[in-house]
Amino acid sequence: MASDTWLMVCAEGFAPERVARPLLIKTSVEFLRDRIGLKRILLVVALAMLATAGYVLFEKLKVIDWSKVWEAIGQIGPTTLIIAGLFAAAAYATLTVYDYFATRTIGREDIPYPACAIGSFTSYSIAHNLGATVFTAAVVRYLVYSRYKITGPQVVKICFIAGLTFWLGNATVLGLGFVLEPWVVTPVVAPFGIGGGTVRIVGALIIAALIGWLIFVAVPRQFGSGAWVIKLPSAKLTFLQMVIGIVDLSCTAMILYVLLMAMPGAPPAPFVAVAVIFCTAMLLGFATHAPGAAGAFEATLLVALPPLGFTAEAVVAAFILFRLYYFIVPFILALLIVAIRELASGHRSLDHLKESMAVIRQAEESQEAAKASAKPGSSA
C-alpha cells in the first residue's frame, strides 16, 4: 500500500466520494511514476547496508562467549539498573516535547500536553520497533489525536516537524562529535578507506549545513500549497529544536553509557566518545529501515566500542539491556495505552482508520482500472 495514497486520503477527511476523484488517482500515479526510480535506489542501498551489517554482526557474535555475557548482566547492581531506567524515562519524556512543539508550530494549541505526551510516546515506541517509521508513526498519531478533530495534513505536519527536531539534534551531535572526536568512528569507516581526517571534514560540513539552515530560516519560510502548507520554525525555534534533540539523544546515549560503565573491567571511556558512536549506530540502523534498527545498530557498536577498551561480551550485554529499556518495555506499554484508549473510546479512532483503509483499497482498485482501460485495445 502506498503511503502517499494514505496521506491523500487523510487530506480528504476519509470521504470516499471525494478520495476516488480522478485528480487524486492522477496525482498518485504521477507521483509513483516520477519517484519510483529513487525509491528503488534507496531500497537497494538499504538492503545492501542491512546485508553488510548482518554479515558483520554474524562474524562478531560467533566468537562471543555467551557465558560471560550472562555473567556480566548478572553482576549489574540494582542502582545501575534504576539509573538506566531513569535515563530511559527522561529520554521518552523529552520525546513528548517533540509533539508538543510540533502541535504549537502548526497552530494546534488546543491539543493539551498530556495528549501530546501520549501521541509522542506511543508513536515513537511502536514505530521504533515495527519500522516504516513515517507511516507507522502517522497512523498511531492519528489514532491518538483523532478526538481533537485533527486532519490528515496536520498529522503529516506534526510528523515532519517532530522528525525535523530529531534530525537537527542528531546532526548537531554528529557534527560536533566528528570534529572533536573523529577517531571514535574510524573503526566503522576504515574498511571503506575513510580516515579520521575525512570524518572531521564531514563533521565540519554538517556544522556548516546547520549554520546555513539557521540562516535560511532567519526569514519566514514555508513550502507546499493549500492545506499542505508547512511553515518552517524560525531560527530561534530551530535552535530550540537542536537543543531538544541534543537532550533527547544525550539521555538515550546515557542509558547505554551507564550500562557499559557498570560492566566488569570497564575502561574510563569518555561519554562524548560513546555518545558519538551511539548516534552513528542509531543513524545507520535507521538507514536500513529494519525494525528496531536491528543489525546495523549492534554491528556498529561491536566494531566501534571495543577499541575504547570494552570487551565484546560487555558490549553485547549492554546492548541487550539497552534494547530492553529503550525498545521492548516502551513498546509493550505503548500497545497497552493504545488498546486501553481504543476500548475506552468505543473503537471510534480505529473505526475511522478502518474506513480510511477501505477507501485506500477503493482508490488503488480505481487506479488499476484506469491503467487497464488506458491500454491499447481495451474496450470502452
Contacts in CASP RR format, 6 or more apart in sequence:
PFRMAT RR
TARGET T0000
AUTHOR 0000-0000-0000
METHOD contacts of the structure
MODEL  1
MASDTWLMVCAEGFAPERVARPLLIKTSVEFLRDRIGLKRILLVVALAML
ATAGYVLFEKLKVIDWSKVWEAIGQIGPTTLIIAGLFAAAAYATLTVYDY
FATRTIGREDIPYPACAIGSFTSYSIAHNLGATVFTAAVVRYLVYSRYKI
TGPQVVKICFIAGLTFWLGNATVLGLGFVLEPWVVTPVVAPFGIGGGTVR
IVGALIIAALIGWLIFVAVPRQFGSGAWVIKLPSAKLTFLQMVIGIVDLS
CTAMILYVLLMAMPGAPPAPFVAVAVIFCTAMLLGFATHAPGAAGAFEAT
LLVALPPLGFTAEAVVAAFILFRLYYFIVPFILALLIVAIRELASGHRSL
DHLKESMAVIRQAEESQEAAKASAKPGSSA
1 360 0 8 1.000
1 364 0 8 1.000
2 28 0 8 1.000
2 32 0 8 1.000
2 364 0 8 1.000
3 134 0 8 1.000
3 135 0 8 1.000
3 138 0 8 1.000
4 28 0 8 1.000
4 31 0 8 1.000
4 32 0 8 1.000
5 28 0 8 1.000
5 360 0 8 1.000
5 363 0 8 1.000
5 364 0 8 1.000
6 135 0 8 1.000
6 138 0 8 1.000
6 356 0 8 1.000
6 360 0 8 1.000
7 138 0 8 1.000
7 152 0 8 1.000
7 156 0 8 1.000
8 19 0 8 1.000
8 24 0 8 1.000
8 27 0 8 1.000
8 28 0 8 1.000
8 363 0 8 1.000
9 19 0 8 1.000
9 356 0 8 1.000
9 359 0 8 1.000
9 360 0 8 1.000
9 363 0 8 1.000
10 142 0 8 1.000
10 151 0 8 1.000
10 152 0 8 1.000
10 153 0 8 1.000
10 155 0 8 1.000
10 156 0 8 1.000
10 356 0 8 1.000
11 151 0 8 1.000
11 152 0 8 1.000
11 153 0 8 1.000
11 227 0 8 1.000
11 228 0 8 1.000
12 18 0 8 1.000
12 19 0 8 1.000
12 24 0 8 1.000
13 151 0 8 1.000
13 152 0 8 1.000
14 352 0 8 1.000
14 355 0 8 1.000
14 356 0 8 1.000
14 359 0 8 1.000
15 359 0 8 1.000
16 358 0 8 1.000
16 359 0 8 1.000
16 362 0 8 1.000
19 359 0 8 1.000
19 362 0 8 1.000
19 363 0 8 1.000
20 359 0 8 1.000
20 362 0 8 1.000
20 363 0 8 1.000
20 366 0 8 1.000
22 370 0 8 1.000
24 363 0 8 1.000
25 363 0 8 1.000
25 366 0 8 1.000
25 367 0 8 1.000
25 370 0 8 1.000
28 363 0 8 1.000
28 367 0 8 1.000
29 367 0 8 1.000
29 370 0 8 1.000
29 371 0 8 1.000
45 287 0 8 1.000
46 287 0 8 1.000
46 288 0 8 1.000
46 289 0 8 1.000
49 284 0 8 1.000
49 285 0 8 1.000
49 287 0 8 1.000
49 288 0 8 1.000
49 296 0 8 1.000
50 288 0 8 1.000
50 290 0 8 1.000
50 295 0 8 1.000
50 296 0 8 1.000
53 284 0 8 1.000
53 285 0 8 1.000
53 288 0 8 1.000
53 295 0 8 1.000
53 296 0 8 1.000
53 299 0 8 1.000
53 300 0 8 1.000
54 295 0 8 1.000
54 296 0 8 1.000
54 299 0 8 1.000
56 299 0 8 1.000
56 302 0 8 1.000
56 303 0 8 1.000
57 295 0 8 1.000
57 298 0 8 1.000
57 299 0 8 1.000
57 302 0 8 1.000
60 299 0 8 1.000
60 302 0 8 1.000
60 303 0 8 1.000
60 312 0 8 1.000
61 302 0 8 1.000
61 316 0 8 1.000
63 312 0 8 1.000
64 312 0 8 1.000
64 313 0 8 1.000
64 316 0 8 1.000
65 313 0 8 1.000
68 311 0 8 1.000
68 313 0 8 1.000
69 313 0 8 1.000
69 316 0 8 1.000
69 317 0 8 1.000
69 320 0 8 1.000
70 317 0 8 1.000
71 264 0 8 1.000
72 263 0 8 1.000
72 264 0 8 1.000
72 313 0 8 1.000
72 314 0 8 1.000
72 317 0 8 1.000
73 317 0 8 1.000
73 320 0 8 1.000
73 321 0 8 1.000
75 264 0 8 1.000
76 259 0 8 1.000
76 262 0 8 1.000
76 263 0 8 1.000
76 321 0 8 1.000
77 262 0 8 1.000
80 258 0 8 1.000
80 259 0 8 1.000
80 262 0 8 1.000
83 258 0 8 1.000
84 255 0 8 1.000
84 258 0 8 1.000
84 259 0 8 1.000
84 321 0 8 1.000
84 325 0 8 1.000
85 255 0 8 1.000
85 325 0 8 1.000
87 251 0 8 1.000
87 252 0 8 1.000
87 254 0 8 1.000
87 255 0 8 1.000
87 258 0 8 1.000
88 251 0 8 1.000
88 252 0 8 1.000
88 255 0 8 1.000
88 325 0 8 1.000
88 326 0 8 1.000
88 329 0 8 1.000
88 330 0 8 1.000
90 251 0 8 1.000
91 248 0 8 1.000
91 251 0 8 1.000
91 252 0 8 1.000
91 255 0 8 1.000
91 326 0 8 1.000
92 121 0 8 1.000
92 124 0 8 1.000
92 125 0 8 1.000
92 330 0 8 1.000
94 244 0 8 1.000
94 245 0 8 1.000
94 247 0 8 1.000
94 248 0 8 1.000
94 251 0 8 1.000
95 120 0 8 1.000
95 121 0 8 1.000
95 124 0 8 1.000
95 248 0 8 1.000
96 113 0 8 1.000
96 116 0 8 1.000
96 117 0 8 1.000
96 120 0 8 1.000
96 121 0 8 1.000
97 120 0 8 1.000
97 244 0 8 1.000
98 120 0 8 1.000
98 124 0 8 1.000
98 161 0 8 1.000
98 162 0 8 1.000
98 163 0 8 1.000
98 165 0 8 1.000
98 166 0 8 1.000
98 244 0 8 1.000
98 248 0 8 1.000
99 116 0 8 1.000
99 117 0 8 1.000
99 119 0 8 1.000
99 120 0 8 1.000
99 123 0 8 1.000
99 141 0 8 1.000
99 158 0 8 1.000
99 162 0 8 1.000
100 113 0 8 1.000
100 116 0 8 1.000
100 117 0 8 1.000
100 120 0 8 1.000
101 161 0 8 1.000
101 162 0 8 1.000
101 165 0 8 1.000
101 237 0 8 1.000
101 240 0 8 1.000
101 241 0 8 1.000
101 244 0 8 1.000
102 157 0 8 1.000
102 158 0 8 1.000
102 159 0 8 1.000
102 160 0 8 1.000
102 161 0 8 1.000
102 162 0 8 1.000
102 165 0 8 1.000
103 109 0 8 1.000
103 111 0 8 1.000
103 116 0 8 1.000
103 158 0 8 1.000
105 157 0 8 1.000
105 161 0 8 1.000
105 231 0 8 1.000
105 233 0 8 1.000
105 237 0 8 1.000
106 154 0 8 1.000
106 157 0 8 1.000
106 158 0 8 1.000
106 161 0 8 1.000
106 230 0 8 1.000
106 231 0 8 1.000
108 148 0 8 1.000
108 150 0 8 1.000
108 154 0 8 1.000
110 148 0 8 1.000
111 145 0 8 1.000
111 148 0 8 1.000
111 150 0 8 1.000
115 144 0 8 1.000
115 145 0 8 1.000
115 148 0 8 1.000
118 144 0 8 1.000
118 337 0 8 1.000
118 341 0 8 1.000
119 140 0 8 1.000
119 141 0 8 1.000
119 144 0 8 1.000
119 145 0 8 1.000
120 162 0 8 1.000
121 330 0 8 1.000
121 333 0 8 1.000
121 334 0 8 1.000
121 337 0 8 1.000
122 140 0 8 1.000
122 144 0 8 1.000
122 334 0 8 1.000
122 337 0 8 1.000
122 338 0 8 1.000
123 136 0 8 1.000
123 137 0 8 1.000
123 138 0 8 1.000
123 140 0 8 1.000
123 141 0 8 1.000
123 144 0 8 1.000
124 137 0 8 1.000
124 330 0 8 1.000
125 330 0 8 1.000
125 331 0 8 1.000
125 333 0 8 1.000
125 334 0 8 1.000
126 136 0 8 1.000
126 137 0 8 1.000
126 140 0 8 1.000
126 331 0 8 1.000
126 334 0 8 1.000
126 335 0 8 1.000
126 338 0 8 1.000
127 133 0 8 1.000
127 136 0 8 1.000
127 137 0 8 1.000
127 140 0 8 1.000
128 292 0 8 1.000
128 293 0 8 1.000
128 326 0 8 1.000
128 327 0 8 1.000
128 330 0 8 1.000
128 331 0 8 1.000
129 291 0 8 1.000
129 292 0 8 1.000
129 327 0 8 1.000
129 328 0 8 1.000
129 331 0 8 1.000
130 136 0 8 1.000
130 291 0 8 1.000
131 289 0 8 1.000
131 290 0 8 1.000
131 291 0 8 1.000
131 292 0 8 1.000
132 289 0 8 1.000
133 286 0 8 1.000
133 289 0 8 1.000
134 159 0 8 1.000
137 159 0 8 1.000
137 162 0 8 1.000
138 155 0 8 1.000
138 156 0 8 1.000
138 159 0 8 1.000
139 353 0 8 1.000
140 334 0 8 1.000
140 338 0 8 1.000
141 155 0 8 1.000
141 158 0 8 1.000
141 159 0 8 1.000
142 150 0 8 1.000
142 152 0 8 1.000
142 155 0 8 1.000
142 349 0 8 1.000
142 352 0 8 1.000
142 353 0 8 1.000
143 338 0 8 1.000
143 341 0 8 1.000
143 342 0 8 1.000
143 349 0 8 1.000
143 350 0 8 1.000
143 353 0 8 1.000
144 338 0 8 1.000
144 341 0 8 1.000
144 349 0 8 1.000
145 154 0 8 1.000
145 155 0 8 1.000
145 158 0 8 1.000
146 348 0 8 1.000
146 349 0 8 1.000
146 352 0 8 1.000
147 345 0 8 1.000
147 348 0 8 1.000
147 349 0 8 1.000
151 227 0 8 1.000
153 227 0 8 1.000
153 228 0 8 1.000
156 228 0 8 1.000
157 230 0 8 1.000
160 230 0 8 1.000
161 230 0 8 1.000
161 233 0 8 1.000
164 233 0 8 1.000
164 241 0 8 1.000
165 241 0 8 1.000
165 244 0 8 1.000
165 245 0 8 1.000
166 245 0 8 1.000
166 248 0 8 1.000
168 210 0 8 1.000
168 213 0 8 1.000
168 238 0 8 1.000
168 241 0 8 1.000
168 242 0 8 1.000
168 245 0 8 1.000
169 241 0 8 1.000
169 242 0 8 1.000
169 244 0 8 1.000
169 245 0 8 1.000
169 246 0 8 1.000
169 248 0 8 1.000
169 249 0 8 1.000
170 245 0 8 1.000
170 249 0 8 1.000
170 279 0 8 1.000
170 282 0 8 1.000
170 283 0 8 1.000
171 206 0 8 1.000
171 209 0 8 1.000
171 210 0 8 1.000
172 207 0 8 1.000
172 210 0 8 1.000
172 242 0 8 1.000
172 245 0 8 1.000
172 246 0 8 1.000
173 246 0 8 1.000
173 249 0 8 1.000
173 250 0 8 1.000
173 275 0 8 1.000
173 276 0 8 1.000
173 279 0 8 1.000
174 203 0 8 1.000
174 206 0 8 1.000
174 276 0 8 1.000
174 279 0 8 1.000
174 280 0 8 1.000
174 283 0 8 1.000
175 202 0 8 1.000
175 203 0 8 1.000
175 204 0 8 1.000
175 206 0 8 1.000
175 207 0 8 1.000
175 210 0 8 1.000
176 203 0 8 1.000
176 207 0 8 1.000
177 184 0 8 1.000
177 203 0 8 1.000
177 272 0 8 1.000
177 275 0 8 1.000
177 276 0 8 1.000
178 185 0 8 1.000
178 199 0 8 1.000
178 200 0 8 1.000
178 202 0 8 1.000
178 203 0 8 1.000
178 204 0 8 1.000
178 206 0 8 1.000
178 276 0 8 1.000
179 200 0 8 1.000
179 203 0 8 1.000
179 204 0 8 1.000
179 207 0 8 1.000
180 272 0 8 1.000
181 270 0 8 1.000
181 272 0 8 1.000
181 273 0 8 1.000
181 276 0 8 1.000
182 195 0 8 1.000
182 196 0 8 1.000
182 197 0 8 1.000
182 199 0 8 1.000
182 200 0 8 1.000
182 203 0 8 1.000
183 196 0 8 1.000
184 273 0 8 1.000
184 276 0 8 1.000
184 277 0 8 1.000
184 304 0 8 1.000
184 307 0 8 1.000
184 308 0 8 1.000
185 199 0 8 1.000
185 276 0 8 1.000
185 277 0 8 1.000
185 280 0 8 1.000
185 304 0 8 1.000
186 194 0 8 1.000
186 195 0 8 1.000
186 196 0 8 1.000
186 199 0 8 1.000
187 303 0 8 1.000
187 304 0 8 1.000
187 307 0 8 1.000
188 280 0 8 1.000
188 300 0 8 1.000
188 303 0 8 1.000
188 304 0 8 1.000
189 195 0 8 1.000
189 198 0 8 1.000
189 199 0 8 1.000
210 242 0 8 1.000
213 238 0 8 1.000
214 235 0 8 1.000
214 238 0 8 1.000
214 239 0 8 1.000
215 235 0 8 1.000
217 232 0 8 1.000
217 233 0 8 1.000
217 234 0 8 1.000
217 235 0 8 1.000
217 238 0 8 1.000
218 234 0 8 1.000
218 235 0 8 1.000
220 231 0 8 1.000
220 232 0 8 1.000
220 234 0 8 1.000
221 231 0 8 1.000
221 232 0 8 1.000
222 229 0 8 1.000
222 230 0 8 1.000
222 231 0 8 1.000
222 232 0 8 1.000
223 229 0 8 1.000
223 230 0 8 1.000
223 232 0 8 1.000
224 230 0 8 1.000
232 238 0 8 1.000
233 240 0 8 1.000
233 241 0 8 1.000
249 275 0 8 1.000
249 278 0 8 1.000
249 279 0 8 1.000
250 275 0 8 1.000
252 278 0 8 1.000
252 282 0 8 1.000
252 326 0 8 1.000
253 271 0 8 1.000
253 274 0 8 1.000
253 275 0 8 1.000
253 278 0 8 1.000
253 279 0 8 1.000
254 271 0 8 1.000
255 322 0 8 1.000
255 325 0 8 1.000
255 326 0 8 1.000
256 274 0 8 1.000
256 278 0 8 1.000
256 318 0 8 1.000
256 319 0 8 1.000
256 322 0 8 1.000
257 271 0 8 1.000
257 274 0 8 1.000
257 275 0 8 1.000
257 278 0 8 1.000
259 317 0 8 1.000
259 318 0 8 1.000
259 321 0 8 1.000
259 322 0 8 1.000
260 266 0 8 1.000
260 269 0 8 1.000
260 274 0 8 1.000
260 305 0 8 1.000
260 310 0 8 1.000
260 314 0 8 1.000
260 315 0 8 1.000
260 318 0 8 1.000
261 269 0 8 1.000
263 310 0 8 1.000
263 311 0 8 1.000
263 314 0 8 1.000
263 317 0 8 1.000
263 318 0 8 1.000
264 314 0 8 1.000
265 311 0 8 1.000
265 314 0 8 1.000
266 310 0 8 1.000
266 314 0 8 1.000
267 308 0 8 1.000
267 309 0 8 1.000
267 310 0 8 1.000
269 308 0 8 1.000
269 309 0 8 1.000
269 310 0 8 1.000
273 308 0 8 1.000
274 305 0 8 1.000
274 308 0 8 1.000
277 300 0 8 1.000
277 301 0 8 1.000
277 304 0 8 1.000
277 305 0 8 1.000
277 308 0 8 1.000
278 301 0 8 1.000
280 300 0 8 1.000
280 304 0 8 1.000
281 293 0 8 1.000
281 296 0 8 1.000
281 297 0 8 1.000
281 298 0 8 1.000
281 300 0 8 1.000
281 301 0 8 1.000
281 304 0 8 1.000
282 293 0 8 1.000
282 297 0 8 1.000
284 293 0 8 1.000
284 296 0 8 1.000
284 297 0 8 1.000
284 300 0 8 1.000
285 292 0 8 1.000
285 293 0 8 1.000
285 294 0 8 1.000
285 295 0 8 1.000
285 296 0 8 1.000
285 297 0 8 1.000
285 300 0 8 1.000
286 293 0 8 1.000
287 296 0 8 1.000
288 295 0 8 1.000
288 296 0 8 1.000
290 296 0 8 1.000
292 327 0 8 1.000
297 319 0 8 1.000
298 316 0 8 1.000
298 319 0 8 1.000
301 315 0 8 1.000
301 318 0 8 1.000
301 319 0 8 1.000
302 312 0 8 1.000
302 315 0 8 1.000
302 316 0 8 1.000
305 315 0 8 1.000
306 312 0 8 1.000
306 315 0 8 1.000
310 318 0 8 1.000
341 349 0 8 1.000
342 349 0 8 1.000
342 350 0 8 1.000
372 378 0 8 1.000
373 380 0 8 1.000
END
